[in-house]
Amino acid sequence: MPDFFKPLTWSRNWAQHRQQNRPGCGLTSCSGPQTFWQRLRRRHTGTFLQGVFYCRPQCLETALTAQLSRLHVLAPAALPPNRIPLGLLMVARGKLTYIEVLAALEAQRRARYGKIGEWIENLGFATEQDVTSALALQWGCPVASSAVPSAIETASRIPLALLEAFQMLPLNYAPSTNTLYIAFGERVDHAALYAIEKILDCRTQPCVAPRKTVVRHLEHLRQQPRPSDVEFGPMNDFAEMSRISSSYIARLNPDEVRLSRLGRFIWLRLKVRTSATNLLFRLAPESPRPIVRPFRPVLSPRPQIEGSSHITK
Ligand SMILES: [Zn+2]
């Protein structure tokens, strides 16, 4: 073959290679560009949704509607059934008497608010440090050594309403391991961590921090402007959610869209180059929570204590 044909051969091989390694639009019913070169041009205008490329706004909206619909009807998440109740854990560790646990439970029942740990503290039966240590043991994760205010800017990646709903606080981010360290002031929610990992494309590592510390830092965050968070709802009309999302996507032209459900929220993150906009749909009360199985094993051994079934967590 003459040398001057070589560039054409190389070009054809390269095109075949790219076609094999970069599939076209993720929508099977897509009627958009069909040839490789047309699709290649479309890559400059298309968007990734959950890691799958969609060539046109219509394709993205169809896929987005399907995803929102799926998230919207997901059944409630199963609560971890195997955690030893906090009160009994503290009794086992000699931090409380059984009578004190009963008194705290009665106060909680009468007040109809607050976690059992909060009432144990309020009634003066144990210190916040004791409750935090027991909480860490209950969830099999460490106690945060400190909540460094300067590190809390990483919290801007997660909508404030979610941080408040789960009483969690991003403490630090380690770029070398792409790990976000998140402290919980109440229960450690592994389903929430899993959703955050999917949306932020990072690993998460939970820990437990004193409840009042988390509340104080969330209060501080509430005073800060958060122009990248946009919240809607309460609502249950996923077609409306899809219309709102599509409108933002058309306006912002994001490179990538990721979405997930966390408790009573559907969170969409629209990434535009180095910045991102968070759309948060607060679901109306009758909507169920998703089934997301905890992805981490219980790290601490669970002692068997009789009569634990009637003590609330
Ligand atoms: Zn398409």
Residues whose N, C-alpha, C, O or C-beta is under 5 A from the ligand:
A	BS01	ZN	C25 L27 C30 G32 Y54 C55 R56 C59
